[in-house]
């Protein structure tokens, strides 16, 4: 099965969403190193094409679950930059009132059922969302983003089994970025990750995760398959995280676990630069138009940062209202 590629408007939308993710993450990196954040952050820099290309196929009614590296998925699915930034800052104005933090951003109104600090935990949660969609019969799909480290968790096989057995509308997106925390994938992962899904009879694609158009096309096929009643589909997107596992690691590690030359080689495959080049060559946008989008995105990020810094820090008094249904103070329009 093969989809037509994205329209010029869809390419421009993907580029804009990828730029927003990149610039938000760069700002969070700077704010962390300036001591403005209450904890470490796991950044999505370098992987933007995967989130943007997949989420371009989804509606607000479709569900996604994410990982500890979840800011990109949140923004790609249409999450609000202001409330996400405030959440990472630990502010009451955050999408989860500052009580979830960087690794637990969620917004049910956008179908974002949660990032998760437990490796592989989103898989079973997404299977539940896919089962609910199947019972509702409303054509929704559920998508789980997970990393190469999670491909070694037993829950992946359990989820592949039950979703294929029951033909649930779930799409598996493995973001193979080459590292499980500080360990190169080759030292901890045996075989090809995509081969884990093939025995279950679902369609499997292995793609260049830094090619936004390739991601868009593969995701279009996978989502159409799941939405049409064909059961689950699996995509392994090969990509790379330019920053480390998390920003705190510079204060923890005595020596680097990868070579600078490797990082620079992947910078040369930057997904945003590649898409911008495609846009110019295809006549979708010229360099001036791309620069204007960057300027607007810079302003949007500055606005989000100002909103976050101005918020009130989350306090323990919020806890009863967030934990008990009859205590009031639930999270309106977001996660509860």
Phi and psi in degrees as a GROMACS rama.xvg file:
@    title "Ramachandran Plot"
@    xaxis  label "Phi"
@    yaxis  label "Psi"
@TYPE xy
-142.911  127.886  UNK-2
-89.5101  155.221  UNK-3
-67.1018  156.726  UNK-4
-74.1517  174.212  UNK-5
-69.4163  151.397  UNK-6
-73.9887  165.407  UNK-7
-54.8114  -41.008  UNK-8
-63.8344  -38.4706  UNK-9
-69.1406  -35.711  UNK-10
-64.9691  -43.9849  UNK-11
-62.2175  -39.5064  UNK-12
-65.0628  -42.1004  UNK-13
-62.3316  -44.4428  UNK-14
-60.3882  -43.7451  UNK-15
-62.9587  -41.0567  UNK-16
-68.3265  -39.0361  UNK-17
-65.2745  -40.281  UNK-18
-62.2845  -41.5508  UNK-19
-61.2403  -44.9976  UNK-20
-59.6337  -49.5891  UNK-21
-59.6234  -47.2489  UNK-22
-73.0706  -31.9351  UNK-23
-65.1245  -42.9808  UNK-24
-68.4404  -38.4686  UNK-25
-63.2373  -38.3051  UNK-26
-67.2531  -40.1481  UNK-27
-66.0216  -35.8059  UNK-28
-61.965  -47.6665  UNK-29
-62.6885  -41.5323  UNK-30
-67.7958  -35.696  UNK-31
-62.3212  -49.4768  UNK-32
-70.2245  -16.8852  UNK-33
-87.6807  -0.23764  UNK-34
79.1044  21.243  UNK-35
-89.809  -16.5906  UNK-36
-100.637  150.015  UNK-37
-78.6654  -6.29558  UNK-38
-163.706  -179.225  UNK-39
-73.8811  161.582  UNK-40
-132.994  142.953  UNK-41
-102.587  112.592  UNK-42
-96.6794  155.342  UNK-43
-103.7  12.1618  UNK-44
-61.8914  124.071  UNK-45
104.917  -17.2726  UNK-46
-110.561  10.4606  UNK-47
-58.8471  -31.0343  UNK-48
-64.1337  -31.8152  UNK-49
-66.6896  -53.3575  UNK-50
-61.3294  -45.587  UNK-51
-67.2161  -42.1079  UNK-52
-67.8538  -37.6411  UNK-53
-73.488  -49.648  UNK-54
-68.5873  -17.4587  UNK-55
-62.6371  -19.3468  UNK-56
-92.6526  -1.34469  UNK-57
-112.769  155.465  UNK-58
-103.841  172.577  UNK-59
-62.1266  -26.5752  UNK-60
-75.5898  -25.3559  UNK-61
-72.0798  150.978  UNK-62
-108.301  144.929  UNK-63
-130.814  145.609  UNK-64
-121.015  153.686  UNK-65
-131.853  -165.925  UNK-66
-122.094  -173.102  UNK-67
-64.2487  -17.5033  UNK-68
-102.193  58.1963  UNK-69
-102.246  -1.1598  UNK-70
-59.8643  -41.4965  UNK-71
-63.7002  -40.4969  UNK-72
-65.9142  -41.3667  UNK-73
-58.7546  -48.0848  UNK-74
-71.6456  -37.386  UNK-75
-64.5861  -30.3506  UNK-76
-85.0434  1.1008  UNK-77
99.9415  12.2037  UNK-78
-63.9533  151.538  UNK-79
-76.269  122.586  UNK-80
-59.7854  -37.3184  UNK-81
-63.068  -51.83  UNK-82
-72.0426  -26.8946  UNK-83
-68.0041  -46.1523  UNK-84
-61.0902  -41.9015  UNK-85
-64.4435  -34.5083  UNK-86
-64.9738  -43.7226  UNK-87
-64.5684  -32.5005  UNK-88
-74.8034  -9.41737  UNK-89
74.4382  35.8195  UNK-90
-100.571  151.585  UNK-91
-61.7161  -23.4424  UNK-92
-80.7689  1.989  UNK-93
-70.9735  163.524  UNK-94
-61.417  -27.5563  UNK-95
-117.11  31.333  UNK-96
58.0119  26.8898  UNK-97
77.9724  3.77466  UNK-98
-95.2073  -8.87098  UNK-99
-99.0134  -42.4171  UNK-100
77.1804  -168.31  UNK-101
-56.7948  -40.1021  UNK-102
-88.7815  1.7567  UNK-103
-136.267  39.7722  UNK-104
-72.5351  137.968  UNK-105
-155.989  151.772  UNK-106
-155.33  98.6459  UNK-107
-62.513  -27.6401  UNK-108
-66.234  -20.4854  UNK-109
-105.598  6.85719  UNK-110
76.7534  15.6154  UNK-111
-94.5024  96.9832  UNK-112
-86.9805  2.56076  UNK-113
132.964  137.15  UNK-114
-77.0177  167.664  UNK-115
-153.801  131.725  UNK-116
-81.272  -6.81521  UNK-117
-94.5205  123.035  UNK-118
-61.4468  121.907  UNK-119
85.8363  -5.59231  UNK-120
-65.6634  -29.0774  UNK-121
-66.3681  -20.0358  UNK-122
-62.4349  -51.928  UNK-123
-68.3217  -35.4183  UNK-124
-62.3436  -42.7046  UNK-125
-67.1544  -35.8423  UNK-126
-60.8953  -37.6081  UNK-127
-63.8308  -41.3804  UNK-128
-65.4508  -38.0521  UNK-129
-67.0238  -37.9442  UNK-130
-64.0999  -42.1783  UNK-131
-61.7061  -42.0854  UNK-132
-62.9406  -39.2833  UNK-133
-64.5902  -41.7235  UNK-134
-66.7425  -38.3867  UNK-135
-71.0454  -29.6693  UNK-136
64.1299  32.395  UNK-137
-104.034  9.3585  UNK-138
80.3537  9.16658  UNK-139
-76.5606  155.895  UNK-140
-123.65  161.597  UNK-141
-124.848  133.808  UNK-142
-121.352  133.178  UNK-143
-116.314  124.044  UNK-144
-92.3819  129.766  UNK-145
-148.411  162.265  UNK-146
-100.343  176.546  UNK-147
-63.9479  -29.3553  UNK-148
-63.3605  -40.177  UNK-149
-68.6606  -18.8449  UNK-150
-66.823  -13.5573  UNK-151
-98.711  4.19399  UNK-152
-86.7319  142.098  UNK-153
-60.8939  -28.0183  UNK-154
-62.6673  -25.7255  UNK-155
-62.5677  -47.7837  UNK-156
-65.0283  -38.2569  UNK-157
-62.1912  -41.6811  UNK-158
-72.891  -39.6679  UNK-159
-58.7568  -40.0504  UNK-160
-65.9476  -53.5449  UNK-161
-70.6099  -36.7824  UNK-162
-69.5276  -35.5312  UNK-163
-74.8447  -37.6962  UNK-164
-62.3033  -42.2472  UNK-165
-97.1049  2.65099  UNK-166
51.867  51.7562  UNK-167
-80.3034  149.242  UNK-168
-81.4458  71.9662  UNK-169
-122.776  141.309  UNK-170
-117.967  124.581  UNK-171
-92.9522  124.436  UNK-172
-119.988  101.933  UNK-173
-89.5724  115.191  UNK-174
-91.0091  94.5859  UNK-175
-86.3029  92.7559  UNK-176
-98.1045  10.1046  UNK-177
92.0714  -9.98033  UNK-178
-140.459  138.98  UNK-179
-104.674  98.4721  UNK-180
56.4404  -107.959  UNK-181
-104.991  6.60105  UNK-182
-105.478  125.204  UNK-183
-56.1369  138.376  UNK-184
-54.8815  -36.5402  UNK-185
-62.8941  -20.8111  UNK-186
-88.4857  -11.3946  UNK-187
-130.134  -9.06368  UNK-188
-121.388  119.849  UNK-189
-91.7679  138.939  UNK-190
74.7561  -170.333  UNK-191
-95.192  130.564  UNK-192
-60.2003  -41.5849  UNK-193
-59.1358  -28.108  UNK-194
-67.9033  -17.3882  UNK-195
-65.2341  -29.5129  UNK-196
-91.0214  -24.7233  UNK-197
-60.8729  -37.7501  UNK-198
-63.8108  -16.4205  UNK-199
-87.432  0.0429887  UNK-200
80.3386  9.45789  UNK-201
-89.4449  155.67  UNK-202
-65.2134  136.807  UNK-203
-128.272  133.551  UNK-204
-129.048  139.785  UNK-205
-115.747  122.164  UNK-206
-133.446  165.338  UNK-207
-78.2834  105.457  UNK-208
-72.4154  -5.70807  UNK-209
-98.6041  4.92838  UNK-210
-106.621  101.474  UNK-211
-60.6958  -38.3107  UNK-212
-66.9615  -39.7068  UNK-213
-64.3334  -40.4005  UNK-214
-63.854  -46.855  UNK-215
-55.6431  -45.7621  UNK-216
-68.0336  -45.2043  UNK-217
-63.4171  -42.2265  UNK-218
-66.3034  -36.7184  UNK-219
-58.7824  -44.6392  UNK-220
-64.4262  -46.9583  UNK-221
-64.5812  -43.6745  UNK-222
-67.5883  -40.6975  UNK-223
-62.2591  -40.0759  UNK-224
-60.5677  -49.2436  UNK-225
-67.8563  -42.7195  UNK-226
-67.3975  -29.1645  UNK-227
-84.4409  4.93026  UNK-228
93.8571  10.058  UNK-229
-82.2196  -4.98586  UNK-230
92.8513  -165.347  UNK-231
-74.166  161.859  UNK-232
-138.59  157.758  UNK-233
-133.622  130.968  UNK-234
-126.065  129.191  UNK-235
-106.39  113.335  UNK-236
-104.381  115.197  UNK-237
-87.1904  121.407  UNK-238
-145.716  -161.02  UNK-239
-160.738  138.22  UNK-240
-94.4587  123.622  UNK-241
-73.1409  -41.3651  UNK-242
-81.6936  175.64  UNK-243
-73.4475  -172.947  UNK-244
-56.5615  -47.1636  UNK-245
-153.001  161.157  UNK-246
-66.2191  -24.1649  UNK-247
-69.191  -17.294  UNK-248
-62.5222  -24.2689  UNK-249
-62.4249  -20.8667  UNK-250
-97.7196  -0.673672  UNK-251
-114.002  -36.0998  UNK-252
-92.1572  138.613  UNK-253
-83.3772  -21.3333  UNK-254
-150.931  155.047  UNK-255
-70.6416  154.89  UNK-256
-110.644  7.72423  UNK-257
-151.285  158.793  UNK-258
-87.2958  144.328  UNK-259
-61.7931  -32.2362  UNK-260
-62.6088  -35.4772  UNK-261
-65.6607  -43.6309  UNK-262
-62.0561  -44.9183  UNK-263
-64.9318  -35.6068  UNK-264
-62.7058  -39.8224  UNK-265
-73.5802  -29.5563  UNK-266
-59.1375  -32.8713  UNK-267
-68.0762  -12.4374  UNK-268
-109.667  24.1241  UNK-269
-50.8318  124.622  UNK-270
-66.1092  -30.2047  UNK-271
-74.2252  -43.8183  UNK-272
-63.1461  -38.8667  UNK-273
-64.0818  -41.9101  UNK-274
-69.7483  -38.9149  UNK-275
-61.8015  -40.9686  UNK-276
-62.2259  -43.1242  UNK-277
-60.7826  -41.0085  UNK-278
-61.9816  -42.3978  UNK-279
-67.2861  -47.2265  UNK-280
-65.5842  -32.4732  UNK-281
-88.2329  -1.48622  UNK-282
74.4256  20.0609  UNK-283
-78.3824  -35.1465  UNK-284
-157.831  152.002  UNK-285
-100.321  176.418  UNK-286
-64.3085  -32.7737  UNK-287
-66.1258  -41.4582  UNK-288
-64.9145  -39.3294  UNK-289
-64.6207  -40.3822  UNK-290
-63.4486  -37.2298  UNK-291
-64.7568  -40.0122  UNK-292
-63.0323  -42.0554  UNK-293
-61.3533  -42.2482  UNK-294
-63.985  -42.3995  UNK-295
-64.7587  -37.3553  UNK-296
-68.5546  -40.7087  UNK-297
-56.6049  -43.7762  UNK-298
-65.5586  -38.8951  UNK-299
-65.2343  -39.4554  UNK-300
-67.8818  -41.3012  UNK-301
-61.4822  -39.6372  UNK-302
-63.9966  -41.1662  UNK-303
-65.269  -41.1524  UNK-304
-65.4455  -40.4946  UNK-305
-64.3692  -40.927  UNK-306
-60.5485  -43.9374  UNK-307
-65.2825  -46.7776  UNK-308
-65.1698  -28.4912  UNK-309
-80.7178  -11.3178  UNK-310
-74.4613  160.909  UNK-311
-82.7009  130.63  UNK-312
-58.357  139.559  UNK-313
-64.2861  137.415  UNK-314
-119.712  167.173  UNK-315
-63.7301  -19.7981  UNK-316
-64.2209  -18.0505  UNK-317
-73.0663  -24.6694  UNK-318
-57.0225  -47.8059  UNK-319
-59.1343  -41.2397  UNK-320
-69.3595  -22.7499  UNK-321
-90.6824  -19.426  UNK-322
-98.5852  -27.7666  UNK-323
-122.531  131.973  UNK-324
-63.1424  -30.62  UNK-325
-97.0498  11.2649  UNK-326
-97.276  -6.59352  UNK-327
76.7359  174.291  UNK-328
80.1953  19.4109  UNK-329
-64.1267  173.635  UNK-330
-93.8429  109.296  UNK-331
-78.6158  125.337  UNK-332
77.1032  -5.50278  UNK-333
-119.14  -137.984  UNK-334
-91.7312  146.868  UNK-335
